[in-house]
Amino acid sequence: MPAPRQGAASHASGASLSMAARVEGLGPRFRLLLSVTNEGAAAVGGLAVVVRYDPELYRWVRGVRSV
């Protein structure tokens, strides 16, 4: 299984966040696992993860998730 790809860190509002994504399965159904890591000293809350996708290719139940 390939290692998760590391995304760019976010430094908004003094936070230091990084996100990794991993896909499980080949289809037609698969699971997308996202891992958000706080790399800063301050606690962060009330975040939203927005997923952009092509609705002609994929079906997504909710495009915004709270973490």
C-alpha positions, 0 to 999 in steps of 0.5 A: 500500500502506498504511503499517504501523501503529505499536503502543504501545511496551513499557517492561518491564524497562527496555526500550524496544520498539515493534512495527509490523504489515503485512498482505500479500495479501487472502486466503484466504491472507495474510502478516502481517509484524511488525517489532520495534524496540529503541529503547533503549540496552540490548540485548534478547533472548529475547523472545516474540511472542504472536498472539491470533486467532479460530480460527473465522476463521483458521488459525495454525501457531504462536501464539508466536514467539521473536525 
